[in-house]
């Protein structure tokens, strides 16, 4: 596999003002969202939901790639077509979440390390056979009293870099996702400081492992005040803090930065992405786009409620939100 293949895939994922669709919720996370709406927590309901997404008319106008979960990449549409093939046929690049989840970090209460490196080379090879051309791994950093610790940042950055190197060896573009959580009462300034420290270490580790920066994408959090903070800063303040920290830490060789939504409302996530692209477009060396799950799926899930009769309406809501985020990437979103 040549470096050029990685570069071409990474470029294709950020082409044309489009973004990525994260639909890689683990069964536990998907079930939690279903339970809140009284949707049955079964494999067949999860398949129905993913079919609704993958077959949504017009999705490919605003989505370049979709991240699947292990269960989903093994499932098919009602017509019997594997989801990865259905996406590819629609012009959407199939991707796969390959981490095995954030597990408690020994000796560090309240912190986690993401596992899944053992056997990853073999799993990547199987996913490539199923059509995956890019992958995702999420490291999780919590802010709290005395948190994050340096140990937590180091192990998660190291794991992200080892994952990314294994992906590139397999010809798969790694999406490197270090998520600083918005849980807690911390300030925007504290999130900015932690995000910068985390990103700095992530790129130190990526370089140490020889990861080709041109053949990867970064999926960070936006710099936000904690959800429980009394002060909820303006859209412009979030845009300024986020882009300032990204400019300090993300090398220009990286083709794209695609945000996670992290629990923001759909409208705020779009408005903040829009503000960043309006104010800083000419200063940013990378594409600044989206890789949202909740901020694009939740309005559609609320409409679907597990009912076949609601599929068309839910698909419209999904494609409306992905279209809003495409507009935000171009600085044309009007809330
Ligand atoms: P959210 O947009 O819901 O944060 O999900 C993105 C994601 O892929 C988390 O790993």
Boltz pocket constraint, residues with backbone or C-beta under 6 A from the ligand:
constraints:
  - pocket:
      binder: B
      contacts: [[A, 22], [A, 138], [A, 177], [A, 259], [A, 260], [A, 261], [A, 262], [A, 263], [A, 291], [A, 292], [A, 293], [A, 294], [A, 295]]
      max_distance: 6.0
